[in-house]
């Protein structure tokens, strides 16, 4: 159903920014937006990343505070209609063993970068009276589990930031939401859990499998498109039922 709906979405005349567009969910979102006619700018940490065909490349490392601020300043001049904050990092560790520098690094990428980029695009969206912002959170912004202290803290923060942003900008035609993917078969998931960990997790999901980046991207692009006229301030899980049991 989602893919059929997305096939009819038109993003003609819209300019979109997708962070973390070189793999996984971000890659699929950028590809769907381009297919719908959007002018898409995608970020990656290197120029040699796998960007979708037709995507304008922007190289930025969100772990570098100065680079992030410079990029946000550049974005403020790009007349962005649709913002998808997808770039993120994760590192699991027992709570008492979390290195403060790692905690700060995760928050730089997962919270501060989306915050600065949202600030950069909102004035232009307000002036036009239309905008769509989707921040990619995680089911670990709704629930948590052992060894997710730094990551869950960052994703709960992203959800709170998005809810507050929605409260301020929805009146101007800007709809801001989070999408909270559950266990998704991505490079990040594989690097954190490994194959055995992914199989164990799949058995805990009512759907009995991990999701795909394309399934998440289909809903993100719907939220970011013209058919979404009233959903704002939400943190919507795409998780095969994982957070409901």
Secondary structure, 3 states (H helix, E strand, C coil): CHHHHHHCCCCCCCEEEECCCCCHHHHHHHHHHHHCCCEEEEEECCCCCCCCCCCEEEECCCCCHHHHHHHHHHHCCCCCCEEEECCCCCCCECHHHCCHHHHHHHHHHHHHHHHHHHHHHHHHHHHHCCEEEEEECCHHHCCCCCCEHHHHHHHHHHHHHHHHHHHHHHHHCEEEEEEEECCECCHHHHHHHHHHHHHHHHCCCCCCCCECHHHHHHHHHHHCCCCCCCCCCCEEEECCCHHHC
